[in-house]
């Protein structure tokens, strides 16, 4: 059975769901699946690469967490 047919059959079954608990479970699974497979944008990847490069070039150029907390 191809994916499109499986989706169609699933939607047909979904229409007949009458229990709130089943709907809540399905929604939770779909939300979790979406969150687990989110892509990092190109801009974010570039920023992470820049920060990693900066750290590798200057590993001692870091801030002490206790100093940051004091100045916050």
PDB file of N, H, CA, C and O in Angstrom:
ATOM      1  N   UNK A   1       0.851  -1.180   0.000  1.00  0.00           N
ATOM      2  CA  UNK A   1       0.000   0.000   0.000  1.00  0.00           C
ATOM      3  C   UNK A   1       0.894   1.239   0.000  1.00  0.00           C
ATOM      4  O   UNK A   1       1.798   1.351   0.828  1.00  0.00           O
ATOM      5  N   UNK A   2       0.651   2.151  -0.906  1.00  0.00           N
ATOM      6  H   UNK A   2      -0.084   2.060  -1.579  1.00  0.00           H
ATOM      7  CA  UNK A   2       1.493   3.346  -0.986  1.00  0.00           C
ATOM      8  C   UNK A   2       1.108   4.359   0.094  1.00  0.00           C
ATOM      9  O   UNK A   2       0.060   4.246   0.729  1.00  0.00           O
ATOM     10  N   UNK A   3       1.965   5.328   0.281  1.00  0.00           N
ATOM     11  H   UNK A   3       2.817   5.419  -0.235  1.00  0.00           H
ATOM     12  CA  UNK A   3       1.801   6.301   1.359  1.00  0.00           C
ATOM     13  C   UNK A   3       0.513   7.101   1.207  1.00  0.00           C
ATOM     14  O   UNK A   3      -0.183   7.332   2.196  1.00  0.00           O
ATOM     15  N   UNK A   4       0.185   7.524   0.007  1.00  0.00           N
ATOM     16  H   UNK A   4       0.751   7.337  -0.796  1.00  0.00           H
ATOM     17  CA  UNK A   4      -1.030   8.318  -0.203  1.00  0.00           C
ATOM     18  C   UNK A   4      -2.283   7.531   0.197  1.00  0.00           C
ATOM     19  O   UNK A   4      -3.194   8.081   0.816  1.00  0.00           O
ATOM     20  N   UNK A   5      -2.322   6.283  -0.149  1.00  0.00           N
ATOM     21  H   UNK A   5      -1.582   5.837  -0.651  1.00  0.00           H
ATOM     22  CA  UNK A   5      -3.473   5.442   0.200  1.00  0.00           C
ATOM     23  C   UNK A   5      -3.523   5.222   1.711  1.00  0.00           C
ATOM     24  O   UNK A   5      -4.600   5.239   2.307  1.00  0.00           O
ATOM     25  N   UNK A   6      -2.377   5.019   2.320  1.00  0.00           N
ATOM     26  H   UNK A   6      -1.502   5.005   1.835  1.00  0.00           H
ATOM     27  CA  UNK A   6      -2.325   4.856   3.777  1.00  0.00           C
ATOM     28  C   UNK A   6      -2.825   6.117   4.479  1.00  0.00           C
ATOM     29  O   UNK A   6      -3.559   6.031   5.464  1.00  0.00           O
ATOM     30  N   UNK A   7      -2.429   7.289   3.973  1.00  0.00           N
ATOM     31  H   UNK A   7      -1.833   7.358   3.173  1.00  0.00           H
ATOM     32  CA  UNK A   7      -2.904   8.548   4.550  1.00  0.00           C
ATOM     33  C   UNK A   7      -4.422   8.650   4.430  1.00  0.00           C
ATOM     34  O   UNK A   7      -5.110   9.003   5.387  1.00  0.00           O
ATOM     35  N   UNK A   8      -4.916   8.344   3.275  1.00  0.00           N
ATOM     36  H   UNK A   8      -4.357   8.057   2.497  1.00  0.00           H
ATOM     37  CA  UNK A   8      -6.362   8.416   3.044  1.00  0.00           C
ATOM     38  C   UNK A   8      -7.099   7.493   4.009  1.00  0.00           C
ATOM     39  O   UNK A   8      -8.081   7.897   4.630  1.00  0.00           O
ATOM     40  N   UNK A   9      -6.624   6.252   4.134  1.00  0.00           N
ATOM     41  H   UNK A   9      -5.825   5.924   3.629  1.00  0.00           H
ATOM     42  CA  UNK A   9      -7.253   5.299   5.049  1.00  0.00           C
ATOM     43  C   UNK A   9      -7.171   5.788   6.493  1.00  0.00           C
ATOM     44  O   UNK A   9      -8.119   5.625   7.262  1.00  0.00           O
ATOM     45  N   UNK A  10      -6.050   6.379   6.856  1.00  0.00           N
ATOM     46  H   UNK A  10      -5.280   6.511   6.232  1.00  0.00           H
ATOM     47  CA  UNK A  10      -5.879   6.901   8.214  1.00  0.00           C
ATOM     48  C   UNK A  10      -6.868   8.032   8.481  1.00  0.00           C
ATOM     49  O   UNK A  10      -7.480   8.091   9.548  1.00  0.00           O
ATOM     50  N   UNK A  11      -7.022   8.922   7.513  1.00  0.00           N
ATOM     51  H   UNK A  11      -6.525   8.874   6.646  1.00  0.00           H
ATOM     52  CA  UNK A  11      -7.968  10.035   7.662  1.00  0.00           C
ATOM     53  C   UNK A  11      -9.385   9.497   7.832  1.00  0.00           C
ATOM     54  O   UNK A  11     -10.152  10.008   8.648  1.00  0.00           O
ATOM     55  N   UNK A  12      -9.728   8.482   7.074  1.00  0.00           N
ATOM     56  H   UNK A  12      -9.105   8.067   6.412  1.00  0.00           H
ATOM     57  CA  UNK A  12     -11.061   7.880   7.209  1.00  0.00           C
ATOM     58  C   UNK A  12     -11.264   7.320   8.618  1.00  0.00           C
ATOM     59  O   UNK A  12     -12.334   7.481   9.205  1.00  0.00           O
ATOM     60  N   UNK A  13     -10.246   6.671   9.152  1.00  0.00           N
ATOM     61  H   UNK A  13      -9.376   6.540   8.676  1.00  0.00           H
ATOM     62  CA  UNK A  13     -10.338   6.132  10.518  1.00  0.00           C
ATOM     63  C   UNK A  13     -10.401   7.271  11.535  1.00  0.00           C
ATOM     64  O   UNK A  13     -11.120   7.185  12.530  1.00  0.00           O
ATOM     65  N   UNK A  14      -9.651   8.322  11.281  1.00  0.00           N
ATOM     66  H   UNK A  14      -9.066   8.392  10.473  1.00  0.00           H
ATOM     67  CA  UNK A  14      -9.606   9.470  12.181  1.00  0.00           C
ATOM     68  C   UNK A  14     -10.975  10.133  12.311  1.00  0.00           C
ATOM     69  O   UNK A  14     -11.355  10.586  13.391  1.00  0.00           O
ATOM     70  N   UNK A  15     -11.698  10.185  11.222  1.00  0.00           N
ATOM     71  H   UNK A  15     -11.389   9.817  10.345  1.00  0.00           H
ATOM     72  CA  UNK A  15     -13.034  10.778  11.233  1.00  0.00           C
ATOM     73  C   UNK A  15     -13.948  10.031  12.212  1.00  0.00           C
ATOM     74  O   UNK A  15     -14.839  10.630  12.813  1.00  0.00           O
ATOM     75  N   UNK A  16     -13.729   8.762  12.362  1.00  0.00           N
ATOM     76  H   UNK A  16     -13.005   8.276  11.873  1.00  0.00           H
ATOM     77  CA  UNK A  16     -14.589   7.935  13.222  1.00  0.00           C
ATOM     78  C   UNK A  16     -14.140   7.895  14.681  1.00  0.00           C
ATOM     79  O   UNK A  16     -14.830   7.296  15.506  1.00  0.00           O
ATOM     80  N   UNK A  17     -13.027   8.501  15.024  1.00  0.00           N
ATOM     81  H   UNK A  17     -12.467   8.988  14.355  1.00  0.00           H
ATOM     82  CA  UNK A  17     -12.542   8.490  16.409  1.00  0.00           C
ATOM     83  C   UNK A  17     -13.513   9.272  17.288  1.00  0.00           C
ATOM     84  O   UNK A  17     -13.898  10.396  16.966  1.00  0.00           O
ATOM     85  N   UNK A  18     -13.898   8.658  18.395  1.00  0.00           N
ATOM     86  H   UNK A  18     -13.586   7.745  18.656  1.00  0.00           H
ATOM     87  CA  UNK A  18     -14.846   9.306  19.296  1.00  0.00           C
ATOM     88  C   UNK A  18     -14.279   9.532  20.691  1.00  0.00           C
ATOM     89  O   UNK A  18     -14.891  10.228  21.501  1.00  0.00           O
ATOM     90  N   UNK A  19     -13.129   8.958  20.978  1.00  0.00           N
ATOM     91  H   UNK A  19     -12.632   8.392  20.319  1.00  0.00           H
ATOM     92  CA  UNK A  19     -12.532   9.102  22.306  1.00  0.00           C
ATOM     93  C   UNK A  19     -11.530  10.253  22.314  1.00  0.00           C
ATOM     94  O   UNK A  19     -10.640  10.332  21.469  1.00  0.00           O
ATOM     95  N   UNK A  20     -11.697  11.132  23.280  1.00  0.00           N
ATOM     96  H   UNK A  20     -12.420  11.068  23.967  1.00  0.00           H
ATOM     97  CA  UNK A  20     -10.770  12.259  23.450  1.00  0.00           C
ATOM     98  C   UNK A  20      -9.350  11.773  23.696  1.00  0.00           C
ATOM     99  O   UNK A  20      -8.393  12.374  23.208  1.00  0.00           O
ATOM    100  N   UNK A  21      -9.206  10.689  24.450  1.00  0.00           N
ATOM    101  H   UNK A  21      -9.983  10.200  24.847  1.00  0.00           H
ATOM    102  CA  UNK A  21      -7.875  10.178  24.781  1.00  0.00           C
ATOM    103  C   UNK A  21      -7.112   9.719  23.539  1.00  0.00           C
ATOM    104  O   UNK A  21      -5.895   9.885  23.456  1.00  0.00           O
ATOM    105  N   UNK A  22      -7.824   9.148  22.588  1.00  0.00           N
ATOM    106  H   UNK A  22      -8.812   9.013  22.656  1.00  0.00           H
ATOM    107  CA  UNK A  22      -7.180   8.706  21.342  1.00  0.00           C
ATOM    108  C   UNK A  22      -6.728   9.919  20.541  1.00  0.00           C
ATOM    109  O   UNK A  22      -5.619   9.938  20.006  1.00  0.00           O
ATOM    110  N   UNK A  23      -7.579  10.925  20.460  1.00  0.00           N
ATOM    111  H   UNK A  23      -8.480  10.910  20.895  1.00  0.00           H
ATOM    112  CA  UNK A  23      -7.203  12.149  19.738  1.00  0.00           C
ATOM    113  C   UNK A  23      -6.000  12.813  20.397  1.00  0.00           C
ATOM    114  O   UNK A  23      -5.081  13.256  19.709  1.00  0.00           O
ATOM    115  N   UNK A  24      -6.003  12.884  21.713  1.00  0.00           N
ATOM    116  H   UNK A  24      -6.750  12.525  22.272  1.00  0.00           H
ATOM    117  CA  UNK A  24      -4.888  13.508  22.432  1.00  0.00           C
ATOM    118  C   UNK A  24      -3.590  12.752  22.173  1.00  0.00           C
ATOM    119  O   UNK A  24      -2.536  13.361  21.988  1.00  0.00           O
ATOM    120  N   UNK A  25      -3.670  11.436  22.161  1.00  0.00           N
ATOM    121  H   UNK A  25      -4.526  10.941  22.311  1.00  0.00           H
ATOM    122  CA  UNK A  25      -2.476  10.622  21.899  1.00  0.00           C
ATOM    123  C   UNK A  25      -1.965  10.836  20.484  1.00  0.00           C
ATOM    124  O   UNK A  25      -0.763  11.002  20.278  1.00  0.00           O
ATOM    125  N   UNK A  26      -2.854  10.835  19.518  1.00  0.00           N
ATOM    126  H   UNK A  26      -3.831  10.700  19.685  1.00  0.00           H
ATOM    127  CA  UNK A  26      -2.458  11.051  18.123  1.00  0.00           C
ATOM    128  C   UNK A  26      -1.836  12.437  17.941  1.00  0.00           C
ATOM    129  O   UNK A  26      -0.822  12.584  17.259  1.00  0.00           O
ATOM    130  N   UNK A  27      -2.444  13.444  18.550  1.00  0.00           N
ATOM    131  H   UNK A  27      -3.268  13.325  19.104  1.00  0.00           H
ATOM    132  CA  UNK A  27      -1.903  14.803  18.454  1.00  0.00           C
ATOM    133  C   UNK A  27      -0.523  14.888  19.093  1.00  0.00           C
ATOM    134  O   UNK A  27       0.373  15.542  18.558  1.00  0.00           O
ATOM    135  N   UNK A  28      -0.351  14.233  20.226  1.00  0.00           N
ATOM    136  H   UNK A  28      -1.078  13.702  20.660  1.00  0.00           H
ATOM    137  CA  UNK A  28       0.940  14.239  20.911  1.00  0.00           C
ATOM    138  C   UNK A  28       2.019  13.558  20.059  1.00  0.00           C
ATOM    139  O   UNK A  28       3.144  14.049  19.961  1.00  0.00           O
ATOM    140  N   UNK A  29       1.668  12.432  19.450  1.00  0.00           N
ATOM    141  H   UNK A  29       0.754  12.033  19.530  1.00  0.00           H
ATOM    142  CA  UNK A  29       2.628  11.710  18.598  1.00  0.00           C
ATOM    143  C   UNK A  29       3.015  12.561  17.394  1.00  0.00           C
ATOM    144  O   UNK A  29       4.194  12.639  17.049  1.00  0.00           O
ATOM    145  N   UNK A  30       2.046  13.196  16.753  1.00  0.00           N
ATOM    146  H   UNK A  30       1.088  13.133  17.032  1.00  0.00           H
ATOM    147  CA  UNK A  30       2.337  14.032  15.592  1.00  0.00           C
ATOM    148  C   UNK A  30       3.190  15.236  15.974  1.00  0.00           C
ATOM    149  O   UNK A  30       4.114  15.600  15.247  1.00  0.00           O
ATOM    150  N   UNK A  31       2.882  15.854  17.113  1.00  0.00           N
ATOM    151  H   UNK A  31       2.131  15.558  17.703  1.00  0.00           H
ATOM    152  CA  UNK A  31       3.665  16.998  17.574  1.00  0.00           C
ATOM    153  C   UNK A  31       5.099  16.584  17.873  1.00  0.00           C
ATOM    154  O   UNK A  31       6.042  17.276  17.489  1.00  0.00           O
ATOM    155  N   UNK A  32       5.264  15.452  18.561  1.00  0.00           N
ATOM    156  H   UNK A  32       4.498  14.890  18.873  1.00  0.00           H
ATOM    157  CA  UNK A  32       6.603  14.955  18.892  1.00  0.00           C
ATOM    158  C   UNK A  32       7.394  14.645  17.621  1.00  0.00           C
ATOM    159  O   UNK A  32       8.576  14.974  17.522  1.00  0.00           O
ATOM    160  N   UNK A  33       6.753  14.027  16.678  1.00  0.00           N
ATOM    161  H   UNK A  33       5.793  13.760  16.759  1.00  0.00           H
ATOM    162  CA  UNK A  33       7.412  13.691  15.409  1.00  0.00           C
ATOM    163  C   UNK A  33       7.881  14.954  14.696  1.00  0.00           C
ATOM    164  O   UNK A  33       8.994  15.005  14.173  1.00  0.00           O
ATOM    165  N   UNK A  34       7.033  15.960  14.679  1.00  0.00           N
ATOM    166  H   UNK A  34       6.129  15.918  15.104  1.00  0.00           H
ATOM    167  CA  UNK A  34       7.375  17.223  14.022  1.00  0.00           C
ATOM    168  C   UNK A  34       8.554  17.894  14.728  1.00  0.00           C
ATOM    169  O   UNK A  34       9.475  18.382  14.073  1.00  0.00           O
ATOM    170  N   UNK A  35       8.524  17.918  16.051  1.00  0.00           N
ATOM    171  H   UNK A  35       7.776  17.521  16.583  1.00  0.00           H
ATOM    172  CA  UNK A  35       9.594  18.553  16.824  1.00  0.00           C
ATOM    173  C   UNK A  35      10.924  17.827  16.652  1.00  0.00           C
ATOM    174  O   UNK A  35      11.975  18.465  16.598  1.00  0.00           O
ATOM    175  N   UNK A  36      10.887  16.509  16.567  1.00  0.00           N
ATOM    176  H   UNK A  36      10.033  15.990  16.611  1.00  0.00           H
ATOM    177  CA  UNK A  36      12.115  15.727  16.434  1.00  0.00           C
ATOM    178  C   UNK A  36      12.771  15.880  15.069  1.00  0.00           C
ATOM    179  O   UNK A  36      13.970  15.643  14.925  1.00  0.00           O
ATOM    180  N   UNK A  37      12.000  16.269  14.082  1.00  0.00           N
ATOM    181  H   UNK A  37      11.026  16.462  14.200  1.00  0.00           H
ATOM    182  CA  UNK A  37      12.538  16.348  12.725  1.00  0.00           C
ATOM    183  C   UNK A  37      12.611  17.769  12.187  1.00  0.00           C
ATOM    184  O   UNK A  37      12.647  17.981  10.975  1.00  0.00           O
ATOM    185  N   UNK A  38      12.633  18.736  13.086  1.00  0.00           N
ATOM    186  H   UNK A  38      12.603  18.565  14.071  1.00  0.00           H
ATOM    187  CA  UNK A  38      12.779  20.114  12.634  1.00  0.00           C
ATOM    188  C   UNK A  38      14.199  20.335  12.142  1.00  0.00           C
ATOM    189  O   UNK A  38      15.155  19.828  12.729  1.00  0.00           O
ATOM    190  N   UNK A  39      14.326  21.067  11.101  1.00  0.00           N
ATOM    191  H   UNK A  39      13.550  21.479  10.624  1.00  0.00           H
ATOM    192  CA  UNK A  39      15.618  21.397  10.524  1.00  0.00           C
ATOM    193  C   UNK A  39      16.123  22.715  11.085  1.00  0.00           C
ATOM    194  O   UNK A  39      15.342  23.615  11.394  1.00  0.00           O
ATOM    195  N   UNK A  40      17.411  22.814  11.209  1.00  0.00           N
ATOM    196  H   UNK A  40      18.046  22.083  10.958  1.00  0.00           H
ATOM    197  CA  UNK A  40      18.037  24.062  11.618  1.00  0.00           C
ATOM    198  C   UNK A  40      18.182  24.919  10.364  1.00  0.00           C
ATOM    199  O   UNK A  40      18.632  24.438   9.323  1.00  0.00           O
ATOM    200  N   UNK A  41      17.804  26.174  10.467  1.00  0.00           N
ATOM    201  H   UNK A  41      17.439  26.564  11.312  1.00  0.00           H
ATOM    202  CA  UNK A  41      17.882  27.051   9.302  1.00  0.00           C
ATOM    203  C   UNK A  41      19.338  27.260   8.885  1.00  0.00           C
ATOM    204  O   UNK A  41      20.258  27.060   9.678  1.00  0.00           O
ATOM    205  N   UNK A  42      19.527  27.657   7.658  1.00  0.00           N
ATOM    206  H   UNK A  42      18.780  27.819   7.014  1.00  0.00           H
ATOM    207  CA  UNK A  42      20.864  27.920   7.136  1.00  0.00           C
ATOM    208  C   UNK A  42      21.552  29.014   7.938  1.00  0.00           C
ATOM    209  O   UNK A  42      22.750  28.930   8.207  1.00  0.00           O
ATOM    210  N   UNK A  43      20.799  30.038   8.321  1.00  0.00           N
ATOM    211  H   UNK A  43      19.826  30.106   8.103  1.00  0.00           H
ATOM    212  CA  UNK A  43      21.381  31.134   9.111  1.00  0.00           C
ATOM    213  C   UNK A  43      21.858  30.636  10.470  1.00  0.00           C
ATOM    214  O   UNK A  43      22.924  31.035  10.938  1.00  0.00           O
ATOM    215  N   UNK A  44      21.073  29.765  11.106  1.00  0.00           N
ATOM    216  H   UNK A  44      20.207  29.441  10.726  1.00  0.00           H
ATOM    217  CA  UNK A  44      21.485  29.223  12.396  1.00  0.00           C
ATOM    218  C   UNK A  44      22.707  28.320  12.251  1.00  0.00           C
ATOM    219  O   UNK A  44      23.617  28.365  13.079  1.00  0.00           O
ATOM    220  N   UNK A  45      22.728  27.506  11.206  1.00  0.00           N
ATOM    221  H   UNK A  45      21.988  27.470  10.533  1.00  0.00           H
ATOM    222  CA  UNK A  45      23.886  26.645  10.966  1.00  0.00           C
ATOM    223  C   UNK A  45      25.146  27.490  10.772  1.00  0.00           C
ATOM    224  O   UNK A  45      26.212  27.173  11.301  1.00  0.00           O
ATOM    225  N   UNK A  46      25.000  28.564  10.008  1.00  0.00           N
ATOM    226  H   UNK A  46      24.135  28.821   9.579  1.00  0.00           H
ATOM    227  CA  UNK A  46      26.137  29.447   9.762  1.00  0.00           C
ATOM    228  C   UNK A  46      26.629  30.069  11.068  1.00  0.00           C
ATOM    229  O   UNK A  46      27.835  30.138  11.307  1.00  0.00           O
ATOM    230  N   UNK A  47      25.702  30.519  11.911  1.00  0.00           N
ATOM    231  H   UNK A  47      24.723  30.463  11.716  1.00  0.00           H
ATOM    232  CA  UNK A  47      26.071  31.112  13.197  1.00  0.00           C
ATOM    233  C   UNK A  47      26.773  30.088  14.088  1.00  0.00           C
ATOM    234  O   UNK A  47      27.771  30.410  14.732  1.00  0.00           O
ATOM    235  N   UNK A  48      26.265  28.870  14.129  1.00  0.00           N
ATOM    236  H   UNK A  48      25.454  28.608  13.606  1.00  0.00           H
ATOM    237  CA  UNK A  48      26.915  27.818  14.920  1.00  0.00           C
ATOM    238  C   UNK A  48      28.315  27.516  14.395  1.00  0.00           C
ATOM    239  O   UNK A  48      29.253  27.346  15.174  1.00  0.00           O
ATOM    240  N   UNK A  49      28.452  27.451  13.080  1.00  0.00           N
ATOM    241  H   UNK A  49      27.690  27.589  12.447  1.00  0.00           H
ATOM    242  CA  UNK A  49      29.767  27.215  12.483  1.00  0.00           C
ATOM    243  C   UNK A  49      30.738  28.337  12.836  1.00  0.00           C
ATOM    244  O   UNK A  49      31.900  28.079  13.150  1.00  0.00           O
ATOM    245  N   UNK A  50      30.261  29.589  12.784  1.00  0.00           N
ATOM    246  H   UNK A  50      29.317  29.799  12.529  1.00  0.00           H
ATOM    247  CA  UNK A  50      31.120  30.731  13.133  1.00  0.00           C
ATOM    248  C   UNK A  50      31.563  30.672  14.588  1.00  0.00           C
ATOM    249  O   UNK A  50      32.725  30.936  14.899  1.00  0.00           O
ATOM    250  N   UNK A  51      30.644  30.329  15.474  1.00  0.00           N
ATOM    251  H   UNK A  51      29.701  30.116  15.221  1.00  0.00           H
ATOM    252  CA  UNK A  51      30.984  30.247  16.900  1.00  0.00           C
ATOM    253  C   UNK A  51      31.971  29.115  17.169  1.00  0.00           C
ATOM    254  O   UNK A  51      32.901  29.266  17.961  1.00  0.00           O
ATOM    255  N   UNK A  52      31.759  27.985  16.505  1.00  0.00           N
ATOM    256  H   UNK A  52      31.004  27.862  15.862  1.00  0.00           H
ATOM    257  CA  UNK A  52      32.673  26.855  16.680  1.00  0.00           C
ATOM    258  C   UNK A  52      34.063  27.205  16.154  1.00  0.00           C
ATOM    259  O   UNK A  52      35.068  26.893  16.792  1.00  0.00           O
ATOM    260  N   UNK A  53      34.117  27.847  14.999  1.00  0.00           N
ATOM    261  H   UNK A  53      33.300  28.100  14.481  1.00  0.00           H
ATOM    262  CA  UNK A  53      35.397  28.271  14.429  1.00  0.00           C
ATOM    263  C   UNK A  53      36.107  29.242  15.371  1.00  0.00           C
ATOM    264  O   UNK A  53      37.310  29.124  15.602  1.00  0.00           O
ATOM    265  N   UNK A  54      35.357  30.198  15.909  1.00  0.00           N
ATOM    266  H   UNK A  54      34.380  30.294  15.721  1.00  0.00           H
ATOM    267  CA  UNK A  54      35.921  31.173  16.841  1.00  0.00           C
ATOM    268  C   UNK A  54      36.482  30.484  18.077  1.00  0.00           C
ATOM    269  O   UNK A  54      37.569  30.821  18.545  1.00  0.00           O
ATOM    270  N   UNK A  55      35.743  29.527  18.596  1.00  0.00           N
ATOM    271  H   UNK A  55      34.859  29.253  18.216  1.00  0.00           H
ATOM    272  CA  UNK A  55      36.210  28.798  19.772  1.00  0.00           C
ATOM    273  C   UNK A  55      37.483  27.999  19.461  1.00  0.00           C
ATOM    274  O   UNK A  55      38.422  27.991  20.256  1.00  0.00           O
ATOM    275  N   UNK A  56      37.511  27.334  18.313  1.00  0.00           N
ATOM    276  H   UNK A  56      36.748  27.341  17.666  1.00  0.00           H
ATOM    277  CA  UNK A  56      38.683  26.535  17.952  1.00  0.00           C
ATOM    278  C   UNK A  56      39.918  27.408  17.758  1.00  0.00           C
ATOM    279  O   UNK A  56      41.033  26.999  18.080  1.00  0.00           O
ATOM    280  N   UNK A  57      39.712  28.601  17.236  1.00  0.00           N
ATOM    281  H   UNK A  57      38.806  28.933  16.975  1.00  0.00           H
ATOM    282  CA  UNK A  57      40.838  29.511  17.016  1.00  0.00           C
ATOM    283  C   UNK A  57      41.317  30.158  18.323  1.00  0.00           C
ATOM    284  O   UNK A  57      42.497  30.478  18.461  1.00  0.00           O
ATOM    285  N   UNK A  58      40.413  30.345  19.266  1.00  0.00           N
ATOM    286  H   UNK A  58      39.454  30.084  19.154  1.00  0.00           H
ATOM    287  CA  UNK A  58      40.745  30.998  20.539  1.00  0.00           C
ATOM    288  C   UNK A  58      40.077  30.264  21.705  1.00  0.00           C
ATOM    289  O   UNK A  58      39.151  30.796  22.317  1.00  0.00           O
ATOM    290  N   UNK A  59      40.531  29.059  22.015  1.00  0.00           N
ATOM    291  H   UNK A  59      41.284  28.627  21.518  1.00  0.00           H
ATOM    292  CA  UNK A  59      39.850  28.266  23.053  1.00  0.00           C
ATOM    293  C   UNK A  59      39.911  28.896  24.450  1.00  0.00           C
ATOM    294  O   UNK A  59      39.089  28.571  25.306  1.00  0.00           O
ATOM    295  N   UNK A  60      40.863  29.780  24.684  1.00  0.00           N
ATOM    296  H   UNK A  60      41.530  30.044  23.988  1.00  0.00           H
ATOM    297  CA  UNK A  60      40.968  30.404  26.000  1.00  0.00           C
ATOM    298  C   UNK A  60      40.170  31.702  26.108  1.00  0.00           C
ATOM    299  O   UNK A  60      40.100  32.300  27.182  1.00  0.00           O
ATOM    300  N   UNK A  61      39.578  32.134  25.014  1.00  0.00           N
ATOM    301  H   UNK A  61      39.635  31.648  24.142  1.00  0.00           H
ATOM    302  CA  UNK A  61      38.806  33.371  25.000  1.00  0.00           C
ATOM    303  C   UNK A  61      37.349  33.062  25.354  1.00  0.00           C
ATOM    304  O   UNK A  61      36.453  33.107  24.511  1.00  0.00           O
ATOM    305  N   UNK A  62      37.154  32.748  26.636  1.00  0.00           N
ATOM    306  H   UNK A  62      37.882  32.711  27.321  1.00  0.00           H
ATOM    307  CA  UNK A  62      35.817  32.397  27.121  1.00  0.00           C
ATOM    308  C   UNK A  62      35.505  33.205  28.381  1.00  0.00           C
ATOM    309  O   UNK A  62      36.392  33.800  28.993  1.00  0.00           O
ATOM    310  N   UNK A  63      34.238  33.213  28.748  1.00  0.00           N
ATOM    311  H   UNK A  63      33.517  32.730  28.250  1.00  0.00           H
ATOM    312  CA  UNK A  63      33.813  33.905  29.956  1.00  0.00           C
ATOM    313  C   UNK A  63      33.562  32.893  31.064  1.00  0.00           C
ATOM    314  O   UNK A  63      33.021  31.814  30.822  1.00  0.00           O
ATOM    315  N   UNK A  64      33.953  33.245  32.266  1.00  0.00           N
ATOM    316  H   UNK A  64      34.392  34.122  32.463  1.00  0.00           H
ATOM    317  CA  UNK A  64      33.683  32.406  33.422  1.00  0.00           C
ATOM    318  C   UNK A  64      32.225  32.605  33.828  1.00  0.00           C
ATOM    319  O   UNK A  64      31.766  33.740  33.953  1.00  0.00           O
ATOM    320  N   UNK A  65      31.504  31.519  34.033  1.00  0.00           N
ATOM    321  H   UNK A  65      31.877  30.596  33.932  1.00  0.00           H
ATOM    322  CA  UNK A  65      30.092  31.615  34.335  1.00  0.00           C
ATOM    323  C   UNK A  65      29.826  32.418  35.610  1.00  0.00           C
ATOM    324  O   UNK A  65      28.880  33.205  35.653  1.00  0.00           O
ATOM    325  N   UNK A  66      30.641  32.234  36.643  1.00  0.00           N
ATOM    326  H   UNK A  66      31.409  31.595  36.609  1.00  0.00           H
ATOM    327  CA  UNK A  66      30.424  32.977  37.878  1.00  0.00           C
ATOM    328  C   UNK A  66      30.589  34.486  37.654  1.00  0.00           C
ATOM    329  O   UNK A  66      29.862  35.279  38.253  1.00  0.00           O
ATOM    330  N   UNK A  67      31.531  34.888  36.802  1.00  0.00           N
ATOM    331  H   UNK A  67      32.121  34.245  36.316  1.00  0.00           H
ATOM    332  CA  UNK A  67      31.706  36.299  36.487  1.00  0.00           C
ATOM    333  C   UNK A  67      30.510  36.837  35.714  1.00  0.00           C
ATOM    334  O   UNK A  67      30.077  37.968  35.938  1.00  0.00           O
ATOM    335  N   UNK A  68      29.985  36.039  34.819  1.00  0.00           N
ATOM    336  H   UNK A  68      30.337  35.121  34.637  1.00  0.00           H
ATOM    337  CA  UNK A  68      28.809  36.452  34.052  1.00  0.00           C
ATOM    338  C   UNK A  68      27.624  36.645  34.981  1.00  0.00           C
ATOM    339  O   UNK A  68      26.898  37.633  34.870  1.00  0.00           O
ATOM    340  N   UNK A  69      27.423  35.696  35.909  1.00  0.00           N
ATOM    341  H   UNK A  69      28.013  34.894  35.999  1.00  0.00           H
ATOM    342  CA  UNK A  69      26.308  35.816  36.864  1.00  0.00           C
ATOM    343  C   UNK A  69      26.430  37.055  37.721  1.00  0.00           C
ATOM    344  O   UNK A  69      25.429  37.712  38.005  1.00  0.00           O
ATOM    345  N   UNK A  70      27.649  37.387  38.142  1.00  0.00           N
ATOM    346  H   UNK A  70      28.462  36.853  37.911  1.00  0.00           H
ATOM    347  CA  UNK A  70      27.852  38.566  38.993  1.00  0.00           C
ATOM    348  C   UNK A  70      27.506  39.857  38.263  1.00  0.00           C
ATOM    349  O   UNK A  70      26.972  40.790  38.863  1.00  0.00           O
ATOM    350  N   UNK A  71      27.807  39.912  36.980  1.00  0.00           N
ATOM    351  H   UNK A  71      28.241  39.154  36.492  1.00  0.00           H
ATOM    352  CA  UNK A  71      27.557  41.114  36.198  1.00  0.00           C
ATOM    353  C   UNK A  71      26.160  41.185  35.610  1.00  0.00           C
ATOM    354  O   UNK A  71      25.790  42.203  35.024  1.00  0.00           O
ATOM    355  N   UNK A  72      25.403  40.160  35.749  1.00  0.00           N
ATOM    356  H   UNK A  72      25.703  39.333  36.225  1.00  0.00           H
ATOM    357  CA  UNK A  72      24.076  40.113  35.158  1.00  0.00           C
ATOM    358  C   UNK A  72      23.150  40.885  35.965  1.00  0.00           C
ATOM    359  O   UNK A  72      21.967  40.972  35.634  1.00  0.00           O
TER     360      UNK A  72
END
